[in-house]
Amino acid sequence: MPSNQSILSSCGEPREQGVPKNPFFANDLNKQLATRNQAICMQAGLKDGPFLDACTIDDAVIGSGAAKVFADIPASVAVGDAR
């Protein structure tokens, strides 16, 4: 399907496809969007750390249900105490 016909394209604008050229982090989000979605993740029980950043991005892109997934992830020694 051409990218301008995808429901994921805003108003039919073509979107980049494939592997991203650069990594994308929570601080790359629009400040207002990042603040709002980070607050949603913190209300779900996450604290500073990699899970909070991942939750913030997922919540901004996927929607508010993403925070619930991260709230149930057990802390990992490799990642540190995420809560």
N, C-alpha and C positions, 0 to 999 in steps of 0.2 A: 504494500500500500504506500503510495507517495506520502511523504511527511506532511504535506499541506492538507491531506484528507484525514489525518489521524485525530482522534478525539483528544489526544494529549497535546496537540498543537493549539496554542492560543490564537484564536481568530484566523486559523489557517496559515500562520507564519511558519516557514520551514524551521525545523529544529535540527541541531547537530545530532548525528547518530554515531554509534560505535563507542569505543573506549574513550573516556575523557582524556584530553591532552594534559590536564593538570589535576592534582588532587583538590577536593572541595571540602572545606571545613565549616563548622558552625559559624565562625567569625567571618566567613565569606557571604553569609546571608545578609540581606537588607537588615539594618539595625533594629527597626521596629518589628519585623518578622521574627528575627532571632530572639529578641527580648520576650515577645509574646509566647513563642513556642518553648523557650527555655523555662518560662514560668509554668507552663502546662506540665512539663517533664518534672520539674521540682515538686509540683503538687502531687505527682504520682509517686514521689518518694526518692527521686534521684538527687545526688549531690554532685559537686564539681568532680570532673573526671571524664574519661573517655566515653562512658556510657551516657553521660549527660549530653555531650556533644553529638553523639550518634543519634540519641533520642530527639534532640533539637532539630537536626536535619530531617530525620524521618517524619517527625510530626509536621514540619513545614511542607514537605513534599507529598507524603502519603495522606496525612490527616490526623486528627486528634486521637484516633484509636491507637496510634503507634506507641504512645506513652505507656499504655497498659502492658504492652509486650515487655518493655524495658523494666517495668516495676517488678516483674516476677523473675528477672534474671538473677541467679545467685552470684555473689561476689566471687571473683576469680583471683587467684594468686598472681597470674600473669598480668592482669589488668589493674589490680589493686582493689581497695575497698570502694566500691561504686556508690555506697549508700551512706 
